[in-house]
Amino acid sequence: ITTDIQQEKLATIEKKNNSVQITAIGDAKRCSDPKFPVLIQTMNQSPKDTLLKVTFDLKAYLPNHSDPVLDHKYLVSDRIVSPLQTYSACWPVLISGYDPQTLIWRVFRRDVIWQ
């Protein structure tokens, strides 16, 4: 049985964790090295908390398809991101036979660690 205080704490943690947004896109301009074709941006939208680490899954889909052609699980970024800041980096993704720029990229956040 959870108490009102426990539920309140869980809601606060969930709200804080939801302030981390992660996006991915195949971007040949900003990620010109074909070994690192996917731009992943981690946005810390918390006004006061510093992000230490995030764990996520990365999936890529063909347009108008529901099954991913790529499914990387448990990727980790330990880049420290200050409040209200964004960190961008090109990530290595091996996906032969597909142009990363034409795929639909989805990020599914798993875990967030705060300072």
SVG drawing of the C-alpha trace seen along z (x, -y; Angstrom):
<svg xmlns="http://www.w3.org/2000/svg" viewBox="-3 -27 37 32">
<polyline fill="none" stroke="black" stroke-width="0.4" points="0.0,0.0 1.4,-3.4 0.8,-6.4 -0.1,-9.8 3.5,-11.0 4.9,-8.1 2.6,-8.8 3.6,-12.5 7.4,-11.6 6.8,-9.2 4.9,-12.0 7.8,-14.4 10.4,-12.0 8.4,-11.2 7.9,-14.9 11.6,-15.5 12.5,-12.5 10.1,-13.7 12.1,-17.0 14.7,-15.0 14.0,-14.8 16.1,-12.8 15.8,-13.0 17.5,-11.3 17.8,-12.1 19.9,-11.0 21.8,-14.2 24.5,-14.1 25.2,-17.8 26.0,-17.8 27.1,-14.1 29.3,-14.0 31.3,-10.9 29.3,-7.9 30.4,-5.8 28.5,-8.3 25.4,-9.1 22.8,-9.7 22.5,-13.0 21.3,-12.4 20.3,-15.4 19.8,-15.3 17.8,-18.2 17.7,-18.8 14.6,-21.0 14.9,-21.0 15.4,-24.5 17.6,-23.5 18.8,-19.9 21.9,-18.6 21.6,-15.4 24.4,-12.9 23.5,-9.9 20.6,-8.6 19.9,-5.1 17.8,-4.7 16.7,-2.5 17.2,-3.7 15.0,-2.4 14.8,-3.2 11.8,-2.6 11.2,-2.8 8.6,-5.5 5.0,-4.0 6.2,-0.9 5.7,0.3 8.5,2.8 12.0,1.3 14.9,2.0 17.2,1.2 16.6,1.7 19.5,0.8 18.8,1.4 20.3,-0.1 22.5,-2.8 24.1,-5.0 25.1,-8.6 27.1,-9.8 27.5,-13.3 26.7,-15.7 24.0,-18.2 23.4,-21.3 19.9,-22.7 18.2,-24.1 21.0,-22.9 21.2,-20.6 24.0,-18.2 24.3,-17.0 26.5,-14.3 26.8,-12.0 26.5,-8.4 27.8,-5.3 25.1,-3.2 25.7,-0.2 22.7,0.1 23.7,1.5 21.4,1.2 19.5,-1.9 20.1,-5.6 20.0,-7.0 18.6,-10.2 15.5,-8.5 14.7,-6.5 12.3,-7.6 14.3,-7.6 12.7,-7.0 14.3,-7.2 12.8,-5.5 14.1,-6.7 14.7,-4.0 16.6,-5.5 17.7,-9.0 20.4,-9.7 20.6,-13.2 23.2,-14.9"/>
</svg>
